[in-house]
Each structure stands twice: as structure tokens, then as C-alpha cells.
Amino acid sequence: MLVSAKEMLQKAKAGHYAVGQFNINNLEWTKAILLTAQENNSPVILGVSEGAGKYMTGFKTVVGMVKGMLEELNITVPVAIHLDHGSYEGCMKCIEAGFSSIMFDGSHYPIEENVAKTKELVAICAEKGMSLEAEVGSIGGEEDGVVGRGECADPNECKAIADLGVDMLAAGIGNIHGKYPANWEGLSFETLDAIQQLTGDMPLVLHGGTGIPEDMIKKAIDLGVAKINVNTECQLSFAAATREYIEAGKDLQGKGFDPRKLLAPGFEAIKATVKEKMELFGSVNKA
């Protein structure tokens, strides 16, 4: 059923586990993630970036597809449709389209403007029963192959944003999007601990979940991370399974070119990746 992410993340924080946000790109992705959540009795967050939303022809299409699947597949576990790294304009579009949760990434604005825009969105989301994620300190990413670690957020700025009434907070703790380079220095647990001490019960969000070692993931959950975003890993497993199918010449056998057959191994690979993450995050049987 479609819900905001608020309650599932409060439960996760209190229960010392995390709910996975798995980004969706098309029907296969969405169906694979929803079925895996149902099979493992796990709450789940479907992440939609602005780029993926555009690719799927718009946010209304995404909401229509997800709502249709929830009904047709009899999905009873809690499901949130969440805008990932939304601009202010993107947030407004998703509110209108019927998303149940949004992330406003105001990290590139001066802190005063980030605060003003976040306040406005807090009021709208409260009125509509949606959950809101805010970001402090930008999450790193690949820039011409030169990456040490992502930035670390200022714990006091995190408290200032948390106090505005957002439901979850993404704070940079050295994590980055995409594949982690060999020279990555790891997560800053000192920063995470300092943020957690100032923000109390606020569920914290870890972006760039692909490639962070399992022991670090577990430690982050112990320190208050209740939502972990996974995207690249599902893409890599989907691509690997599709490559294997084509390289084995299976698309040339019988009706192996039928997209339902061609995309099936990739679909199963996404399911396996999502299941593995749900087990690692501890969300299995927490629906």
C-alpha cells in the first residue's frame, strides 16, 4: 500500500534496522522491487530521480504505474514513492503528481535559502500527509576520476534543518554516488555520531549505498541511519545478466528476442540484489 516514508523510518530507527530506497527506471525495475518487498515482508521506498522521472515520461506516469502495480500484484507491505535529489520545482511537480514522499536537495543553496525553501515544503507535506527528506552537505560523486571522500556535513547545520520539521535527513559523511574509487577513505563515523547526538530521533539517510562494505553499513545503522539508497548496484546486476544472456546467444534461439524473455534475466538479477540488501539492512519481516 502507498504510504509516506515517515512511519516506516521511525520504526526502523527505533528498531535499529534500515529501509532500502531502490531507484526505479522502468516497469521491470518497479515490478522486481515491489515483488521482492512483498516476498520478504519488507517495507520499501521506490526512489525516482528527476532524470528517471523524465525518462518514464513524467511523474504522473510513475504514480499511475506504481498504483496500478500495487493493486494488480496485491502488494500489502508499506511502499513509498519518493523523489530523489529533487529541485524545488521538481518537488512541486511530485506533490501535484501524487508522490507520497519527496527529497528536497537544497544543499547547493546558501543555508538561509535552504532553510526558507525547506520550511515551505515542510508545511505543504504536513498538509498532504507526505514525508520530506532534506540534505545537508553535498554527497560526493565522481569528478574526472578524482575522488577522495564526499564532504562531511556540519552537525550544527544538520540540527538547524532537522529542527524545521523534516522527517528524515541526508547528511554527507564521506559517502559518494556511483562506484567507490580505490582511494576512498571510508565513512566518517565521527561525523555521523555527532549528527545523531544533535538530531536525536530523526531518521538519518545514507546515500550512495552501492559499494560501502557491509561492516560499515551495519555500523551506520547502529548510529541512526534508517534509510539507505541503492541504485548503481541494481543497474550493474541488471546489465551483467543481460550481457550474459546476449553473449550466450540466447536472443537468437527461438523467440529469445522477445523483450519479455530478453529482460527476464536482468529482472531476476534486480530481485536478487534487492533481497540481499533487505537482508543486510535488516528490513526483512518488518512490514
Summary of the structure (lengths in Angstrom):
residues: 287
radius of gyration: 18.5
end to end distance: 10.8
largest distance: 61.9
contacts: 1029
relative contact order: 0.17
helix: 49%
strand: 16%
